[in-house]
């Protein structure tokens, strides 16, 4: 059996694609919406619907799996059909899934929601649709990045890399900020939590469907079939070689420890932050409204995250990864102690809460730069693309596994002790970063 390999025909590319301004911003805005819906908005949705923290974190944590294993099927996207075909099909699937989520949202009683004991089984159909959304979104990521490299030449790729990053971040603000704020506003006006989320999902469905239609119309056809063919056996052999060479790289043990531990505190924190912000003081939470969370965490926090990332990039470019590693791991860990303070002090002022979120997110954006630079550094070699994909898979695994158990840990410890535990995990992150910095200094 042979598979037709898709290649690009980049001659006179500008004549074929027109201006990339018509599709690069919308493509990466569309890439972000399902990711944040699955990994962030779902956490707030289940929390507000009264699902206990343990079940909420376990099932939303499992939704991260497609991003962990997407390197396993990325070769299929490379060799079957075109990247444009995969993008359009996945966006159609995502549009249908969004509509399905809107329709299938259950309406638990007010008493059930208030008691915080809504069974996760009530959301079985939604969970299936979230899984479909997650797999389609991960596949869309693969296709979009491949299409970007095929449709644009080197100088254009460099120019638009900042644009694509900006619109991906804007999708984060739209999802974590705009949609959650919308849900909170409707909730305040109607007092109906299920209705507020149903309308919010409907808005997301309509907007994503419009983006899908836009891409069907405006996404250029830049690929053509090549006479070159690749057998299934050759494809599997290349995949096998990339796996073997990845796990036999010098320093693989330390590298895997870094990939799994550098963001360990964040992996626990990200699942429990929305419940901590909205749950009442009797449960140890800060009792913010959904609207306030959308503004503080989804808007102010995301803007601080972007600014931290930009500064981190400038700093790392100036001093290099070796010198940047220690300051960056301190930036990504020390601000986590602010949530411990919030859980003890319970400040009534949203300004204090918002400031703590902004500082922590700024530090995370700044410190995350070192993580990504190290993944690129470790992936250098013959199978650079495959090795980087595997590294990002371990990055996702490092977020998924702790996130799955975070809710049960929090329920057992309470919020204050849970944040003490996160402070302890910060020491592991700092330790592994110091070990990597020392290794980098001797390379």
C-alpha positions in Angstrom: 0.0 0.0 0.0 1.3 3.5 -0.8 0.3 6.8 0.5 0.4 10.0 -1.6 2.5 12.6 0.1 1.3 16.2 -0.1 3.9 18.8 -1.0 3.6 22.5 -1.6 3.9 24.4 -4.8 5.5 27.6 -3.4 6.4 29.2 -6.7 4.8 32.6 -7.0 3.1 32.0 -3.7 1.9 35.5 -3.2 0.0 35.4 -6.4 -1.8 32.3 -5.1 -2.6 33.2 -1.5 -3.2 36.9 -1.9 -2.6 38.6 1.4 -2.0 36.4 4.4 -3.8 39.0 6.5 -7.1 37.5 5.3 -6.4 34.1 6.9 -3.5 34.0 9.3 -5.2 36.0 12.1 -8.5 34.1 11.8 -6.8 30.7 11.5 -4.9 31.1 14.8 -7.9 32.7 16.5 -9.9 29.7 15.5 -7.1 27.4 16.7 -7.4 28.8 20.2 -11.1 28.8 20.8 -11.6 25.0 21.1 -8.5 24.6 23.1 -9.6 27.1 25.8 -13.2 25.8 25.6 -11.9 22.3 26.5 -9.2 23.1 29.0 -10.4 26.2 30.7 -14.0 27.1 30.1 -15.1 23.5 30.9 -13.6 23.8 34.3 -15.6 26.9 35.1 -18.8 25.4 33.5 -18.7 22.2 35.6 -17.7 24.1 38.8 -20.7 26.5 38.4 -23.0 23.6 37.7 -22.2 22.1 41.1 -19.9 19.3 40.1 -17.5 18.4 43.0 -13.9 19.4 42.5 -12.6 15.9 42.4 -14.8 14.7 39.6 -14.5 18.0 37.8 -10.7 17.9 37.8 -10.5 14.3 36.9 -12.7 14.4 33.8 -11.5 17.8 32.5 -7.9 16.7 33.1 -8.5 13.6 30.9 -9.6 15.9 28.1 -5.9 16.9 27.8 -5.0 13.5 26.4 -5.3 14.4 22.7 -2.6 17.0 23.0 -0.4 14.4 24.8 -0.6 11.8 22.0 -1.1 14.0 19.0 2.5 13.2 17.8 1.3 9.6 17.2 -1.1 10.7 14.4 0.6 13.8 13.1 2.3 11.7 10.3 -1.2 10.8 9.1 -2.1 14.5 8.7 1.2 14.9 6.9 0.7 12.2 4.3 -3.1 12.0 3.8 -5.0 14.7 1.9 -3.9 18.3 2.2 -3.4 20.5 5.3 -6.2 22.7 4.0 -8.5 19.7 3.8 -7.7 18.7 7.4 -8.3 22.3 8.6 -11.7 22.6 7.0 -12.9 19.2 8.0 -11.8 19.7 11.6 -13.5 23.1 11.8 -16.7 21.6 10.5 -16.5 18.8 13.1 -15.7 21.4 15.8 -18.7 23.6 14.7 -21.0 20.6 14.9 -19.5 19.6 18.3 -20.1 23.2 19.7 -23.7 23.1 18.6 -24.0 19.7 20.2 -22.6 21.0 23.5 -25.2 23.8 23.4 -28.1 21.4 22.9 -26.9 18.7 25.3 -26.2 21.0 28.3 -28.2 19.5 31.2 -30.2 21.6 33.6 -29.6 20.4 37.2 -31.9 21.8 39.9 -30.9 24.9 41.9 -30.6 22.8 45.1 -28.3 20.3 43.3 -26.1 23.1 42.1 -26.0 24.9 45.4 -25.1 21.7 47.2 -22.1 21.2 45.0 -23.0 17.5 44.5 -24.2 17.5 40.8 -23.1 14.1 39.5 -20.7 14.2 36.5 -22.7 11.4 34.9 -25.4 14.0 34.2 -22.9 15.4 31.7 -22.1 12.2 29.9 -23.1 13.4 26.4 -21.3 16.7 26.9 -18.1 14.8 28.0 -18.3 12.7 24.8 -18.6 15.9 22.8 -15.7 17.5 24.7 -13.6 14.5 23.8 -14.5 14.9 20.1 -13.7 18.6 20.4 -10.4 17.9 22.0 -9.3 15.4 19.3 -10.5 17.6 16.5 -8.7 20.6 18.1 -5.4 18.8 18.4 -5.6 17.6 14.8 -6.5 21.2 13.7 -3.3 22.4 15.5 -1.2 19.9 13.5 -2.7 20.9 10.2 -2.7 24.7 10.9 1.0 24.8 11.7 1.9 22.6 8.7 -0.3 24.8 6.4 1.3 28.0 7.7 4.8 26.7 6.8 3.6 25.6 3.3 1.6 28.7 2.4 4.2 31.3 3.5 7.8 31.7 2.5 10.6 32.2 5.0 10.4 36.0 5.3 6.6 35.9 5.5 6.7 33.2 8.2 9.0 35.3 10.3 6.8 38.4 9.8 3.5 36.7 10.7 4.8 34.6 13.6 4.0 37.5 16.0 0.6 38.1 14.3 -0.4 34.4 14.8 0.7 34.5 18.4 -1.2 37.7 19.0 -4.5 36.3 17.6 -4.0 33.1 19.5 -3.7 35.1 22.7 -6.8 37.2 21.6 -8.7 33.9 21.4 -7.6 33.2 24.9 -9.1 36.6 26.1 -12.2 35.9 24.1 -12.6 32.4 25.6 -11.4 32.8 29.2 -12.4 36.4 29.5 -15.2 37.2 27.1 -17.2 34.0 27.2 -16.9 33.6 30.9 -17.8 37.2 31.5 -20.8 36.8 29.3 -22.0 33.7 31.2 -21.5 35.6 34.4 -23.5 38.6 33.2 -26.4 36.5 32.0 -26.3 34.6 35.4 -26.6 37.9 37.3 -29.5 39.1 35.2 -31.5 35.8 35.1 -30.3 33.9 38.1 -30.3 30.8 35.9 -26.9 29.2 35.7 -27.6 26.5 33.1 -29.3 29.0 30.8 -26.3 31.4 31.1 -23.9 28.7 29.9 -26.2 27.5 27.2 -26.4 31.0 25.7 -22.6 31.3 26.1 -22.0 28.0 24.2 -24.5 29.2 21.5 -22.4 32.4 21.0 -19.2 30.3 20.7 -20.9 28.0 18.2 -22.1 30.8 16.0 -18.8 32.6 16.0 -16.8 29.4 15.3 -19.2 28.5 12.5 -18.7 31.9 10.9 -14.9 31.4 11.1 -15.3 28.0 9.4 -17.3 29.5 6.5 -14.7 32.2 6.2 -11.9 29.6 5.9 -13.8 27.6 3.4 -14.0 30.7 1.3 -10.7 32.4 1.9 -8.1 29.7 2.9 -6.0 29.4 -0.3 -5.3 26.1 -2.0 -1.5 26.0 -1.9 -0.8 22.2 -2.0 -0.8 19.8 -4.9 -0.3 16.1 -5.1 3.3 14.9 -5.8 4.5 12.0 -7.8 6.6 11.0 -4.8 5.1 8.2 -2.8 5.8 6.7 0.6 4.9 3.3 1.8 3.2 2.7 5.1 6.2 0.6 6.1 8.5 3.5 5.4 6.3 5.9 7.3 6.2 3.6 10.3 10.0 3.1 10.1 10.6 6.9 10.2 8.3 7.2 13.2 10.1 4.3 15.0 13.5 5.9 14.3 12.3 9.2 15.7 11.0 7.5 18.9 14.2 5.5 19.4 16.6 8.4 18.8 14.5 10.6 21.2 14.8 8.2 24.1 18.5 7.6 23.5 19.5 11.2 23.4 22.2 12.2 26.0 20.6 13.5 29.2 17.1 12.1 28.4 16.4 11.3 32.0 17.0 14.9 33.2 15.1 16.2 30.2 12.0 14.2 31.0 12.2 15.2 34.6 12.4 18.8 33.5 9.4 18.4 31.1 7.3 16.9 33.8 8.3 18.9 36.9 9.0 22.4 35.7 5.3 23.2 35.4 4.1 20.8 38.2 2.8 23.6 40.5 0.9 25.2 37.6 -0.6 21.8 36.6 -2.2 21.6 40.0 -3.0 25.3 40.3 -4.8 25.7 36.9 -7.5 23.2 37.7 -8.3 24.5 41.1 -8.0 28.3 40.5 -11.6 28.7 39.0 -13.3 26.8 41.9 -11.2 28.7 44.4 -12.2 32.0 43.0 -16.0 31.3 42.8 -16.7 28.9 45.7 -18.1 30.4 48.9 -16.0 31.2 52.0 -17.6 28.2 53.8 -15.6 26.0 51.4 -12.5 28.2 51.6 -13.1 30.1 48.3 -13.1 33.8 47.5 -16.8 33.9 46.5 -16.3 35.9 43.3 -19.0 36.1 40.7 -18.5 34.4 37.3 -18.4 37.8 35.7 -15.6 38.9 38.1 -13.6 35.8 37.3 -14.0 36.4 33.6 -12.6 39.9 34.0 -9.8 39.2 36.5 -8.6 35.8 35.5 -9.7 35.7 31.8 -8.8 39.2 30.8 -6.4 40.9 33.2 -4.6 37.7 33.9 -4.2 36.8 30.2 -2.9 40.3 29.4 -0.4 40.0 32.2 0.5 36.5 30.8 1.1 37.9 27.3 3.2 40.8 28.7 5.3 38.4 30.8 5.9 36.2 27.7 7.0 39.1 25.6 9.4 40.3 28.3 10.7 36.8 28.8 11.4 36.4 25.1 13.4 39.7 25.0 15.3 38.7 28.1 16.2 35.2 26.9 17.3 36.6 23.5 19.6 39.0 25.3 21.2 36.8 27.9 20.7 33.3 26.5 18.9 30.2 27.9 21.8 29.3 30.2 21.7 32.5 32.1 17.9 32.9 31.9 17.0 29.6 33.4 17.3 30.4 37.1 15.6 33.8 37.0 12.8 32.3 34.9 12.1 29.4 37.2 12.0 31.8 40.2 9.5 33.9 38.2 7.3 31.0 37.4 7.3 29.6 41.0 7.6 32.3 43.7 4.3 34.1 42.7 2.4 30.9 43.4 2.7 31.8 47.1 0.2 34.6 46.4 -2.6 32.1 46.2 -1.6 30.8 49.6 -1.9 34.3 51.0 -5.3 34.7 49.3 -6.5 31.5 50.9 -5.4 32.7 54.4 -6.3 36.4 54.2 -9.5 36.2 52.0 -9.3 39.8 51.0 -12.7 41.4 50.1 -11.2 43.7 47.5 -11.2 42.5 43.9 -8.2 44.8 43.4 -6.1 42.8 45.7 -7.3 39.5 44.2 -6.8 40.8 40.6 -3.3 42.1 41.4 -2.3 38.7 42.8 -3.6 37.0 39.7 -1.9 39.5 37.4 1.5 39.1 39.2 1.3 35.3 39.1 0.3 35.2 35.4 3.0 37.7 34.5 5.6 35.5 36.3 4.2 32.4 34.6 4.4 34.0 31.1 8.0 35.2 31.8 9.1 31.8 33.2 7.4 29.7 30.6 9.8 31.1 28.0 12.7 29.0 29.4 10.6 25.9 29.2 9.8 26.3 25.5 13.4 27.3 24.7 14.7 24.2 26.4 12.3 22.0 24.5 13.6 23.4 21.2 17.2 23.0 22.4 16.7 19.4 23.4 14.9 18.6 20.0 17.9 19.7 18.0 19.3 17.0 15.7 18.3 14.8 12.8 14.6 14.4 13.8 14.1 17.9 15.1 10.4 18.2 14.2 9.5 14.8 15.5 11.5 15.2 18.6 10.0 18.6 19.3 6.5 17.1 18.9 7.4 14.3 21.4 8.7 16.9 23.8 5.5 18.9 23.6 3.6 15.6 24.2 5.5 15.2 27.5 4.7 18.9 28.2 1.0 18.1 27.9 1.4 14.9 29.9 3.0 17.0 32.7 -0.1 19.1 32.8 -2.7 16.3 32.4 -1.7 13.8 35.1 -1.4 16.3 38.1 -4.6 18.0 36.9 -6.6 14.8 37.0 -5.9 14.3 40.7 -5.8 18.0 41.7 -9.5 18.1 42.7 -9.3 15.1 45.0 -6.1 16.4 46.6 -7.8 19.8 47.2 -11.0 18.1 48.7 -8.8 16.1 51.1 -6.6 19.0 52.2 -8.7 22.2 51.8 -7.5 25.2 49.9 -4.9 26.5 52.3 -3.1 23.2 52.7 -3.5 22.6 49.0 -1.6 25.8 48.2 1.0 24.9 50.8 1.5 21.7 48.8 1.9 23.8 45.6 4.6 25.9 47.3 6.4 22.6 48.1 6.1 21.5 44.5 7.7 24.8 43.5 10.9 23.6 45.2 10.9 20.5 42.9 10.6 22.9 39.9 13.5 25.0 41.1 15.7 22.0 41.8 15.2 20.4 38.3 15.8 23.8 36.7 19.1 24.2 38.5 20.2 20.8 37.3 19.4 21.7 33.7 21.1 25.0 34.0 24.3 23.3 35.2 24.1 20.8 32.3 23.6 23.6 29.8 26.7 25.4 31.3 28.9 22.4 30.4 27.6 21.9 26.9 
